[in-house]
């Protein structure tokens, strides 16, 4: 669940719709999105500044092709009734948006997605000591009926408390995966205790982050062989093992990898396998 919106635990992130080096056309991306829905995906995680590829992490965070939301609309509108689309605002080519710029970003999402109201909007913060002013603007837009639910992305524990004092937070997105981002263990637990979804990013790429690909590790490879699965599938299965409130949003530009990612939901790791993967830590 994301707030009161039921979703399957494996969704689809649109960040890599353009492919690993930007080689895919919008028509290829449209075909991929339609196939995702055919496979039962009912949770899309997107942003107007997606997709992006190559280069440094900072250049990717704030510079991109900027057509993901338009392609989502072209591929899927009129939307299935059960489809939940989560988007995020904050990054711009000039850096993090100022609070008074957020309404324009939300309105752009509404136009590009072809929606009257956005299901979920995350504030994607970068470098803020306090998110109160930015989140307060989004809370006002929620009160005006432009947004149904609010979330936070790339945040620390105190940011969640600040935001919760302003309006309900239904989901949090932070880096997290096998042996990666484990500094966020406490935050993941907090989300479970407070009824918020935890929706990690970089769960498959791990330390590779924006460069893409699947992070490999001897332990992951061994467990993948035991299941006749791919390392990406094992990473997704472990992500889901972290709690019923944890969702997965693997992205890909490949139809084959899309099918594999969705099928990862059927993998059941043994307690011993989970313990091995739990023991891998980066921090």
Backbone torsions as a table, in degrees:
resi	resn	phi	psi	omega
1	UNK	NA	143.9	167.7
2	UNK	-120.7	103.5	-170.7
3	UNK	63.7	-124.9	177.4
4	UNK	-100.4	16.0	-176.7
5	UNK	-101.7	113.8	179.3
6	UNK	-74.2	132.3	177.0
7	UNK	-137.9	151.3	170.6
8	UNK	-68.8	155.3	-171.8
9	UNK	-74.9	-18.3	174.4
10	UNK	-109.9	113.9	177.1
11	UNK	-106.8	-155.3	-178.2
12	UNK	-140.7	126.2	175.0
13	UNK	-95.1	134.1	-172.6
14	UNK	-89.8	4.1	-172.4
15	UNK	-59.4	-32.7	-174.5
16	UNK	-107.4	27.7	178.2
17	UNK	-59.3	-29.0	-178.5
18	UNK	-80.4	-2.5	-176.8
19	UNK	87.2	168.5	-173.6
20	UNK	-61.7	-28.7	179.4
21	UNK	-126.1	21.8	177.4
22	UNK	75.8	21.2	-173.6
23	UNK	-82.5	-12.9	-175.0
24	UNK	-87.3	143.2	176.9
25	UNK	-84.5	168.9	175.8
26	UNK	-63.2	-34.1	179.6
27	UNK	-64.6	-38.0	175.7
28	UNK	-65.6	-39.2	178.5
29	UNK	-64.7	-39.0	178.3
30	UNK	-61.6	-44.2	179.0
31	UNK	-62.3	-39.2	179.9
32	UNK	-64.4	-45.1	-179.8
33	UNK	-63.3	-42.3	179.2
34	UNK	-64.2	-37.5	178.8
35	UNK	-69.0	-35.0	177.2
36	UNK	-58.3	-45.6	179.4
37	UNK	-66.1	-38.0	176.9
38	UNK	-60.5	-32.6	179.7
39	UNK	-80.2	-3.0	176.8
40	UNK	103.5	3.1	178.2
41	UNK	-65.6	128.2	178.9
42	UNK	-128.7	20.8	178.1
43	UNK	-140.9	111.6	175.6
44	UNK	-106.5	135.4	175.4
45	UNK	-114.2	119.2	-170.6
46	UNK	-142.5	-178.8	175.5
47	UNK	-165.7	151.1	179.8
48	UNK	-65.8	-22.9	179.8
49	UNK	-90.6	9.7	173.2
50	UNK	-93.8	162.4	-8.3
51	UNK	-87.4	163.5	176.5
52	UNK	-138.9	160.6	-173.8
53	UNK	-162.5	156.4	175.1
54	UNK	63.8	174.4	172.8
55	UNK	75.1	-167.0	-177.1
56	UNK	-81.9	163.0	-179.7
57	UNK	-61.9	-40.8	-177.6
58	UNK	-67.8	-41.6	-179.5
59	UNK	-63.7	-34.6	179.4
60	UNK	-71.8	-34.9	-176.0
61	UNK	-65.3	-33.8	-170.8
62	UNK	-118.9	-3.5	179.9
63	UNK	-133.3	133.5	-176.8
64	UNK	-162.6	-179.5	177.2
65	UNK	-70.5	-34.9	175.7
66	UNK	72.4	35.0	178.6
67	UNK	-124.6	9.0	-176.1
68	UNK	-60.0	-47.4	-175.9
69	UNK	-66.4	-37.7	176.8
70	UNK	-62.4	-40.2	179.7
71	UNK	-69.2	-37.5	174.8
72	UNK	-57.2	-45.3	179.4
73	UNK	-63.6	-47.1	-178.5
74	UNK	-62.6	-34.9	-176.9
75	UNK	-77.5	-37.6	-163.2
76	UNK	-123.3	-14.9	178.5
77	UNK	-76.3	139.9	-4.4
78	UNK	-65.8	136.1	-168.9
79	UNK	-77.0	146.8	171.4
80	UNK	-58.4	145.2	-175.9
81	UNK	-61.3	-30.2	-175.8
82	UNK	-92.2	3.1	-177.1
83	UNK	-80.9	125.1	176.9
84	UNK	-104.8	124.9	179.0
85	UNK	-113.5	116.6	176.3
86	UNK	-104.6	132.2	177.7
87	UNK	-126.4	173.8	-178.3
88	UNK	-141.6	149.8	179.7
89	UNK	-131.4	156.7	180.0
90	UNK	144.4	-66.4	-178.8
91	UNK	-66.6	138.2	171.1
92	UNK	-135.6	171.1	179.9
93	UNK	-64.3	-21.5	-180.0
94	UNK	-93.7	1.6	-176.3
95	UNK	117.3	-164.7	-179.3
96	UNK	-68.1	133.6	179.5
97	UNK	-62.8	145.2	171.4
98	UNK	-75.2	158.1	-179.4
99	UNK	-52.1	-39.8	-176.6
100	UNK	-75.5	-2.1	176.4
101	UNK	-97.5	-10.3	-172.4
102	UNK	-68.3	-36.9	-179.2
103	UNK	-60.1	-41.7	179.7
104	UNK	-63.0	-36.3	178.7
105	UNK	-68.1	-40.5	177.3
106	UNK	-64.8	-42.8	179.2
107	UNK	-64.5	-34.5	175.7
108	UNK	-65.3	-39.6	175.9
109	UNK	-61.3	-43.9	178.8
110	UNK	-58.9	-45.3	-179.8
111	UNK	-65.5	-50.2	-173.1
112	UNK	-69.1	-31.9	177.0
113	UNK	-86.6	-13.9	-178.9
114	UNK	69.3	40.9	-178.6
115	UNK	-117.5	152.0	172.3
116	UNK	-86.4	-26.8	178.4
117	UNK	-145.0	141.1	179.4
118	UNK	-90.3	132.4	-177.5
119	UNK	-61.0	-53.8	-177.6
120	UNK	-141.2	132.8	173.8
121	UNK	-124.6	122.3	174.2
122	UNK	-93.1	138.4	164.7
123	UNK	-83.9	112.7	176.9
124	UNK	-92.9	100.8	-174.8
125	UNK	-92.4	159.0	175.7
126	UNK	-151.7	109.8	173.9
127	UNK	81.6	10.4	-179.3
128	UNK	-86.4	133.1	171.3
129	UNK	-72.6	-38.1	178.4
130	UNK	-129.1	137.2	177.0
131	UNK	-100.7	3.7	-170.2
132	UNK	-58.8	-45.7	-176.1
133	UNK	-67.2	-45.4	179.3
134	UNK	-63.8	-47.2	-177.1
135	UNK	-66.2	-33.8	178.3
136	UNK	-60.6	-37.3	177.3
137	UNK	-63.4	-45.1	179.3
138	UNK	-65.1	-35.2	177.0
139	UNK	-63.1	-38.7	177.2
140	UNK	-64.1	-39.6	178.7
141	UNK	-68.6	-31.9	173.4
142	UNK	-64.7	-43.7	180.0
143	UNK	-64.5	-28.1	178.9
144	UNK	-82.0	-4.6	176.4
145	UNK	90.7	10.1	179.3
146	UNK	-84.4	-21.7	-176.9
147	UNK	-132.5	139.2	178.5
148	UNK	-88.0	-47.4	-177.0
149	UNK	-136.5	154.1	-178.3
150	UNK	-118.0	146.1	176.1
151	UNK	-137.6	175.8	179.9
152	UNK	-129.3	146.5	-179.7
153	UNK	-136.1	137.9	177.6
154	UNK	63.0	51.6	-172.4
155	UNK	-121.1	169.7	173.7
156	UNK	-111.5	171.9	-173.3
157	UNK	-55.7	-43.7	-175.1
158	UNK	-68.6	-25.1	176.4
159	UNK	-63.3	-38.5	-178.9
160	UNK	-64.7	-44.4	179.2
161	UNK	-61.6	-41.7	177.8
162	UNK	-59.0	-48.5	-176.6
163	UNK	-67.4	-42.0	-178.9
164	UNK	-61.4	-26.4	177.7
165	UNK	-73.3	-14.7	-178.1
166	UNK	-101.0	-47.4	-178.5
167	UNK	-160.3	158.3	-179.6
168	UNK	-61.1	137.6	173.0
169	UNK	-106.0	122.0	-175.7
170	UNK	-99.8	-16.2	-177.4
171	UNK	-156.5	151.8	178.9
172	UNK	-131.8	136.8	176.5
173	UNK	-119.0	119.5	173.4
174	UNK	-139.1	164.3	177.9
175	UNK	-65.7	138.1	-178.3
176	UNK	-174.3	138.1	176.7
177	UNK	-176.5	-173.9	177.8
178	UNK	-60.5	120.2	178.1
179	UNK	62.6	24.6	-173.7
180	UNK	-149.7	133.6	176.2
181	UNK	67.1	23.8	-175.4
182	UNK	-71.3	-6.6	170.3
183	UNK	-59.4	-18.9	-179.1
184	UNK	-93.5	11.6	176.3
185	UNK	-55.2	-45.4	-178.0
186	UNK	-65.1	-38.6	179.7
187	UNK	-66.3	-41.7	176.8
188	UNK	-57.9	-45.2	-180.0
189	UNK	-63.9	-40.3	178.7
190	UNK	-59.9	-42.4	179.1
191	UNK	-59.4	-43.5	178.9
192	UNK	-62.7	-41.2	-179.1
193	UNK	-66.6	-32.9	-175.7
194	UNK	-99.6	7.0	176.1
195	UNK	75.7	23.6	177.1
196	UNK	-99.3	144.5	173.3
197	UNK	-74.3	142.6	171.9
198	UNK	-110.8	121.5	-170.9
199	UNK	-124.5	84.6	-172.1
200	UNK	-71.2	146.5	170.6
201	UNK	-109.7	160.9	-174.7
202	UNK	64.4	21.9	-178.5
203	UNK	-65.5	-28.7	-179.9
204	UNK	-95.6	-42.6	-178.0
205	UNK	-79.4	-24.9	179.6
206	UNK	52.5	-128.3	-174.5
207	UNK	-62.6	-16.5	176.6
208	UNK	-69.8	-21.8	177.0
209	UNK	45.6	-122.1	-170.9
210	UNK	-69.2	-18.4	-176.6
211	UNK	-72.0	-13.0	175.7
212	UNK	82.9	-166.4	-176.7
213	UNK	79.4	175.9	-179.0
214	UNK	-109.8	126.8	176.9
215	UNK	-68.1	129.5	-179.5
216	UNK	-113.2	150.5	180.0
217	UNK	-152.1	146.4	-176.8
218	UNK	-55.5	-40.3	-179.1
219	UNK	-67.0	-41.5	178.9
220	UNK	-64.6	-43.3	-179.8
221	UNK	-62.7	-40.6	-179.8
222	UNK	-64.1	-44.2	-179.8
223	UNK	-68.2	-35.8	176.8
224	UNK	-61.0	-41.7	178.3
225	UNK	-63.6	-38.1	179.8
226	UNK	-63.0	-31.1	-178.7
227	UNK	-98.2	-4.2	-173.0
228	UNK	62.4	37.4	-174.7
229	UNK	-121.2	175.7	176.4
230	UNK	-92.6	158.5	174.9
231	UNK	-57.4	-36.9	178.5
232	UNK	-62.0	-42.1	179.4
233	UNK	-63.1	-39.2	178.9
234	UNK	-66.7	-40.8	178.0
235	UNK	-62.7	-40.7	178.3
236	UNK	-66.7	-44.0	179.9
237	UNK	-60.9	-41.0	178.0
238	UNK	-65.3	-40.7	177.7
239	UNK	-54.1	-47.7	-178.6
240	UNK	-67.5	-25.7	-179.2
241	UNK	-70.9	-12.6	-174.5
242	UNK	-75.5	-10.4	177.2
243	UNK	156.1	152.8	-179.0
244	UNK	-64.9	-19.7	-179.5
245	UNK	-87.4	-1.6	-177.6
246	UNK	-92.5	128.6	179.2
247	UNK	-112.4	161.2	177.0
248	UNK	-120.7	139.5	179.4
249	UNK	-132.9	55.3	-179.1
250	UNK	-62.2	139.2	177.2
251	UNK	-112.1	154.6	179.6
252	UNK	-163.7	158.3	171.7
253	UNK	-106.3	8.2	-174.8
254	UNK	-111.4	131.0	176.6
255	UNK	-63.6	-39.4	179.8
256	UNK	-64.9	-45.6	-179.8
257	UNK	-66.5	-33.5	176.6
258	UNK	-59.0	-48.4	180.0
259	UNK	-62.7	-40.5	178.4
260	UNK	-63.7	-42.0	-178.9
261	UNK	-62.8	-43.5	179.7
262	UNK	-65.1	-38.6	-179.4
263	UNK	-68.2	-18.2	-179.6
264	UNK	-60.2	-22.3	179.1
265	UNK	-65.0	-16.3	-179.8
266	UNK	-91.0	-5.5	-178.1
267	UNK	-82.5	130.2	177.7
268	UNK	-115.2	109.1	178.7
269	UNK	-76.5	143.5	177.3
270	UNK	-75.6	159.6	176.1
271	UNK	-55.1	-36.7	179.9
272	UNK	-67.3	-40.6	178.7
273	UNK	-66.5	-41.8	178.1
274	UNK	-61.6	-40.3	-179.9
275	UNK	-63.6	-39.0	177.5
276	UNK	-63.1	-46.2	-178.5
277	UNK	-69.4	-35.6	176.5
278	UNK	-60.4	-32.9	-174.6
279	UNK	-74.1	-14.7	179.1
280	UNK	-80.2	120.3	-175.3
281	UNK	-137.9	143.6	178.1
282	UNK	-101.5	-17.1	-175.6
283	UNK	-154.3	NA	NA
